[in-house]
């Protein structure tokens, strides 16, 4: 008659089962991690391809140039305003004031020239 052997759990078998269970869990996590890495890699590859296409067409560069132009214009306006404030504080004429003075000088010089040219003809 065949004897039924009862399986008794030994400490070695318990440790072995525990280690095998942990190894199986680690294998599953590694597979999941591998799938996630592949997924991320494909997404990054698509992003890089999109960037390369953009660089080849020059669109990002044109956009960057527009932004730089806009920022440059704004900086120039602010610096001009600051310069005007400094010149006003120092009592120095601004560029616009100098241009206006030059216009006025030209106008007055024309009047003087007209007066000078009329004087000799009046005394003759």
C-alpha positions as CSV (number, residue, x, y, z in Angstrom):
1,X,0.0,0.0,0.0
2,X,1.3,3.4,-0.9
3,X,1.8,5.7,1.9
4,X,0.5,9.2,1.7
5,X,3.2,11.6,2.6
6,X,2.1,14.7,4.3
7,X,3.8,17.7,3.1
8,X,5.2,19.5,6.0
9,X,6.5,22.9,5.6
10,X,10.1,23.3,6.6
11,X,11.9,26.6,7.2
12,X,14.1,26.0,4.1
13,X,11.0,25.4,1.9
14,X,9.3,28.5,3.4
15,X,12.3,30.6,2.5
16,X,12.6,29.1,-0.9
17,X,8.9,29.8,-1.6
18,X,9.3,33.3,-0.3
19,X,12.3,34.0,-2.5
20,X,10.6,32.4,-5.5
21,X,7.5,34.7,-4.9
22,X,9.7,37.7,-4.6
23,X,11.6,36.8,-7.7
24,X,8.3,36.4,-9.6
25,X,7.1,39.8,-8.3
26,X,10.4,41.4,-9.3
27,X,10.1,39.8,-12.8
28,X,6.6,41.2,-13.2
29,X,7.8,44.7,-12.1
30,X,10.8,44.5,-14.5
31,X,8.5,43.6,-17.4
32,X,6.2,46.5,-16.5
33,X,9.2,48.8,-16.2
34,X,10.5,47.6,-19.6
35,X,7.1,48.3,-21.2
36,X,7.0,51.8,-19.7
37,X,10.6,52.5,-20.9
38,X,9.7,51.4,-24.4
39,X,6.6,53.6,-24.3
40,X,8.5,56.6,-23.2
41,X,11.3,56.0,-25.7
42,X,8.7,55.9,-28.6
43,X,7.1,59.2,-27.3
44,X,10.5,60.8,-27.1
45,X,11.5,59.6,-30.5
46,X,8.3,61.2,-32.0
47,X,9.1,64.4,-30.1
48,X,12.6,64.5,-31.5
49,X,11.4,63.8,-35.0
50,X,8.9,66.7,-34.7
51,X,11.7,69.0,-33.5
52,X,14.0,67.9,-36.3
53,X,11.2,68.6,-38.9
54,X,10.7,72.0,-37.3
55,X,14.4,72.8,-37.4
56,X,14.5,71.8,-41.0
57,X,11.6,74.0,-41.9
58,X,12.9,76.9,-39.9
59,X,9.6,77.5,-38.1
60,X,11.0,77.6,-34.6
61,X,13.8,79.9,-35.7
62,X,11.3,82.3,-37.3
63,X,9.2,82.2,-34.2
64,X,12.3,82.9,-32.1
65,X,13.3,85.8,-34.3
66,X,9.8,87.4,-34.0
67,X,10.0,87.1,-30.2
68,X,13.5,88.6,-30.1
69,X,12.3,91.4,-32.3
70,X,9.3,92.1,-30.1
71,X,11.4,92.0,-26.9
72,X,14.1,94.2,-28.5
73,X,11.6,96.8,-29.5
74,X,10.2,96.8,-25.9
75,X,13.7,97.1,-24.4
76,X,14.5,100.0,-26.8
77,X,11.3,101.8,-25.8
78,X,12.1,101.4,-22.1
79,X,15.7,102.5,-22.5
80,X,14.5,105.6,-24.5
81,X,12.1,106.4,-21.7
82,X,14.8,106.0,-19.1
83,X,17.2,108.1,-21.2
84,X,14.6,110.9,-21.5
85,X,14.1,110.8,-17.7
86,X,17.8,111.1,-17.1
87,X,18.2,113.9,-19.6
88,X,15.2,115.8,-18.1
89,X,16.7,115.4,-14.6
90,X,20.0,116.7,-15.8
91,X,18.4,119.6,-17.7
92,X,19.7,118.5,-21.1
93,X,17.5,118.8,-24.2
94,X,16.0,115.6,-25.5
95,X,16.5,114.4,-29.1
96,X,13.0,115.6,-30.0
97,X,13.7,119.0,-28.5
98,X,16.9,119.4,-30.5
99,X,15.1,118.4,-33.7
100,X,12.4,121.0,-33.0
101,X,15.1,123.6,-32.3
102,X,16.8,122.8,-35.6
103,X,13.6,123.2,-37.5
104,X,13.0,126.5,-35.8
105,X,16.6,127.6,-36.7
106,X,16.1,126.7,-40.3
107,X,12.8,128.6,-40.4
108,X,14.4,131.7,-38.8
109,X,17.4,131.5,-41.0
110,X,15.2,131.6,-44.1
111,X,13.5,134.7,-42.7
112,X,16.8,136.3,-42.1
113,X,18.0,135.5,-45.6
114,X,14.8,136.9,-47.0
115,X,15.2,140.1,-45.0
116,X,18.9,140.4,-46.1
117,X,18.0,139.9,-49.7
118,X,15.2,142.6,-49.5
119,X,17.3,145.2,-47.9
120,X,19.8,146.0,-50.8
121,X,16.9,146.2,-53.3
122,X,15.0,148.7,-51.1
123,X,18.0,151.0,-50.8
124,X,18.9,151.0,-54.5
